[in-house]
Amino acid sequence: MPITPATATHSSSNGTADAILLELVDENGVTIGTAEKLSAHQPPGRLHRAFSVFLFDERGRLLIQQRALGKYHSPGVWSNTCCGHPYPGEAPFAAAARRTYEELGVSPSLLAEAGTVRYNHPDPASGLVEQEYNHLFVGLVQAETRPDPEEVAGTAFVSSAELSERHARDTFSAWFMTVLDAARPAVRELTGPSAGW
């Protein structure tokens, strides 16, 4: 599948498309260099910094997204609210807020860091590998989403029980359960025990 400008490059100040660089890290999350986005995901993968966002509505339902079909990595699968990679030198919190707005057209409220998780998840469909040191964030969404169709094919708000049903029926990203499980303590603190997370 061709790499789309929305996923592999970004526009520089002079109007040209520059390759996206990721921040390579060691096992402790310390920056050790940079790599072009696609090359960092080629097997066996290079450990790099990433983030995952989990936003909830006032009823304690999680906003999930279906990744756009044009993405070169895990197209069409369901995943958490937003995920991505900070630019080199960009704070993970700032990157999480930026990408949530770019993908979904909303600025999260009460966004808080919920720890980190390190994983290695090959994607059988694409042959790419997620070797990530992932910063987790939880927060609230209090405005209507306006998804960018180049990034997002669909969205849904789901309760914990509804997510379990969907997870058994639909295809989710390889990393989804890993990041959700790692974020659960902060999710429960945000949504309260009645939400069932």
Summary of the structure (lengths in Angstrom):
residues: 197
radius of gyration: 15.9
end to end distance: 36.2
largest distance: 51.1
contacts: 635
relative contact order: 0.21
helix: 26%
strand: 36%
